[in-house]
Amino acid sequence: MQESIKRIIVTGGSGFLGRHLLRALTKAGYQVKNIDLRPNPEFETVIADVRDKEKMLEEIKDADLVFHLASLIEAGESVKEPQKYIDYNLDGTLNILEAMRINGIKTMAFSSSAAVYGEPVRVPIHEDDRTMPINPYGMTKLAMEALLSSYVNSHGMTGIALRYFNLYGPEEHHEPESHALPRFIKQIYNNEEVTVWGSGEHQRDYIHVGDIVDAHLKAISLAESQPGKYHYFNISTEKPASVAEIVGFIEEAMGKKANIKNFPPRPGDPLLLYADASKAREQLGWTSQVELRAGIKEMVEYFVKYWQKAA
Ligand SMILES: NC(=O)c1ccc[n+]([C@@H]2O[C@H](COP(=O)([O-])OP(=O)(O)OC[C@H]3O[C@@H](n4cnc5c(N)ncnc54)[C@H](O)[C@@H]3O)[C@@H](O)[C@H]2O)c1
């Protein structure tokens, strides 16, 4: 049993997931510190780059656990600029792990991704299925897992990799926005064409940010009860939904029809992608709670209010 975890550092806590996570950690009584390239209007933030080794050594200290979320996240961009992804994601993670080792912080839980699997050999995907990323983004996530696992084994740390599928929810702002749900909501709101690759039959696993935050809270308990190990989990709803279904839920929540424009399916885009989450259920005590229809309604309401206020 590790001593109880009280002080938590979050990297990337000014991003979409990080903002939700910091609020939940604070509410649960943890002492938190955010490190990000940009400020978070609600939390004091150390403005720093995880690529800066010296700065990480200075800042990654006096904590019990690091939630490492900071990352570049665009698969398409990573194909054009692989070195940048290695610098931010992999070297950044190495800097943090080194600072943790030197400053005596034992536990890291980090944002891995469904992208570690590449094209699945079967669906639902199980954690020990083949991992063969199809872009440098996924490669960095897999390499980050391997790096963390090597630190667990070499330095007696605890490591937890949470492999999320398609994360969504209120406050999902990315620049550029390549994620389907916020893009569709924006296009429907602005009466623009909704661009869909294929006929809308592609199915994905959309997981609400609140469920992901909950998985992080459960990861703290796992680190306390089973320290000194490397754990890795699919964080998935196990309920894939088609593009046509999600567009239908947005239309329903917005009271408005989408003007759908179909393009040929993208090569290599699997028709069905989702994961088995029984390991997370059994070992992490986590299961997804938010129904997609309700989650999309909440997200649409957030964006409509946000744009009305901005207008
Ligand atoms: N959004 C998804 O669908 C999804 C799915 C699977 C995994 N993930 C992973 O979850 C994590 C969070 O995703 P998100 O959607 O909140 O992304 P986001 O882009 O909203 O947040 C990432 C944050 O990291 C910060 N950051 C990036 N590079 C940094 C650096 N070098 N130094 C310091 N800070 C840096 C950014 O400023 C940003 O605030 C990422 O690691 C991502 O790869 C996301």
The ligand as an SDF file (V2000), in Angstrom:
LIG
                    3D

 44 48  0  0  0  0  0  0  0  0999 V2000
   -9.5380   14.3630  -27.1890 N   0  0  0  0  0  0  0  0  0  0  0  0
   -9.5530   13.0450  -27.4650 C   0  0  0  0  0  0  0  0  0  0  0  0
  -10.4700   12.5170  -28.1290 O   0  0  0  0  0  0  0  0  0  0  0  0
   -8.4450   12.1570  -26.9240 C   0  0  0  0  0  0  0  0  0  0  0  0
   -8.4980   10.7880  -27.1600 C   0  0  0  0  0  0  0  0  0  0  0  0
   -7.4730    9.9840  -26.6690 C   0  0  0  0  0  0  0  0  0  0  0  0
   -6.4310   10.5580  -25.9430 C   0  0  0  0  0  0  0  0  0  0  0  0
   -6.4080   11.8890  -25.7400 N   0  0  0  0  0  0  0  0  0  0  0  0
   -5.2820   12.4650  -24.9880 C   0  0  0  0  0  0  0  0  0  0  0  0
   -5.8120   13.1670  -23.8740 O   0  0  0  0  0  0  0  0  0  0  0  0
   -4.9600   14.2630  -23.5360 C   0  0  0  0  0  0  0  0  0  0  0  0
   -5.7640   15.5330  -23.3820 C   0  0  0  0  0  0  0  0  0  0  0  0
   -6.4790   15.7700  -24.5980 O   0  0  0  0  0  0  0  0  0  0  0  0
   -7.3100   17.1070  -24.7940 P   0  0  0  0  0  0  0  0  0  0  0  0
   -8.3950   16.7800  -25.7620 O   0  0  0  0  0  0  0  0  0  0  0  0
   -7.6410   17.7230  -23.4780 O   0  0  0  0  0  0  0  0  0  0  0  0
   -6.2120   17.9930  -25.5670 O   0  0  0  0  0  0  0  0  0  0  0  0
   -5.9700   19.5830  -25.4940 P   0  0  0  0  0  0  0  0  0  0  0  0
   -5.1650   19.9280  -26.7000 O   0  0  0  0  0  0  0  0  0  0  0  0
   -7.2570   20.3100  -25.2580 O   0  0  0  0  0  0  0  0  0  0  0  0
   -5.0560   19.7480  -24.1860 O   0  0  0  0  0  0  0  0  0  0  0  0
   -3.6810   19.4670  -24.1910 C   0  0  0  0  0  0  0  0  0  0  0  0
   -2.9900   20.5390  -23.3740 C   0  0  0  0  0  0  0  0  0  0  0  0
   -1.5960   20.2390  -23.3580 O   0  0  0  0  0  0  0  0  0  0  0  0
   -0.8840   21.4510  -23.4710 C   0  0  0  0  0  0  0  0  0  0  0  0
    0.4370   21.1720  -24.0510 N   0  0  0  0  0  0  0  0  0  0  0  0
    0.7260   20.7070  -25.2900 C   0  0  0  0  0  0  0  0  0  0  0  0
    2.0540   20.6290  -25.4550 N   0  0  0  0  0  0  0  0  0  0  0  0
    2.6280   21.0530  -24.3050 C   0  0  0  0  0  0  0  0  0  0  0  0
    3.9670   21.2150  -23.8880 C   0  0  0  0  0  0  0  0  0  0  0  0
    4.9960   20.9370  -24.7020 N   0  0  0  0  0  0  0  0  0  0  0  0
    4.2000   21.6650  -22.6390 N   0  0  0  0  0  0  0  0  0  0  0  0
    3.1750   21.9820  -21.8040 C   0  0  0  0  0  0  0  0  0  0  0  0
    1.8750   21.8530  -22.1610 N   0  0  0  0  0  0  0  0  0  0  0  0
    1.6090   21.4040  -23.3940 C   0  0  0  0  0  0  0  0  0  0  0  0
   -1.7220   22.3240  -24.3970 C   0  0  0  0  0  0  0  0  0  0  0  0
   -1.4230   23.6970  -24.2360 O   0  0  0  0  0  0  0  0  0  0  0  0
   -3.1340   21.9520  -23.9540 C   0  0  0  0  0  0  0  0  0  0  0  0
   -3.6380   22.8490  -22.9800 O   0  0  0  0  0  0  0  0  0  0  0  0
   -3.8950   14.3170  -24.6270 C   0  0  0  0  0  0  0  0  0  0  0  0
   -2.7210   13.6990  -24.1410 O   0  0  0  0  0  0  0  0  0  0  0  0
   -4.4900   13.5070  -25.7520 C   0  0  0  0  0  0  0  0  0  0  0  0
   -3.4880   12.9090  -26.5590 O   0  0  0  0  0  0  0  0  0  0  0  0
   -7.3880   12.7120  -26.1970 C   0  0  0  0  0  0  0  0  0  0  0  0
  1  2  1  0
  2  3  2  0
  2  4  1  0
  4  5  1  0
  4 44  2  0
  5  6  2  0
  6  7  1  0
  7  8  2  0
  8  9  1  0
  8 44  1  0
  9 10  1  0
  9 42  1  0
 10 11  1  0
 11 12  1  0
 11 40  1  0
 12 13  1  0
 13 14  1  0
 14 15  2  0
 14 16  1  0
 14 17  1  0
 17 18  1  0
 18 19  2  0
 18 20  1  0
 18 21  1  0
 21 22  1  0
 22 23  1  0
 23 24  1  0
 23 38  1  0
 24 25  1  0
 25 26  1  0
 25 36  1  0
 26 27  1  0
 26 35  1  0
 27 28  2  0
 28 29  1  0
 29 30  1  0
 29 35  2  0
 30 31  1  0
 30 32  2  0
 32 33  1  0
 33 34  2  0
 34 35  1  0
 36 37  1  0
 36 38  1  0
 38 39  1  0
 40 41  1  0
 40 42  1  0
 42 43  1  0
M  CHG  2   8   1  16  -1
M  END
$$$$
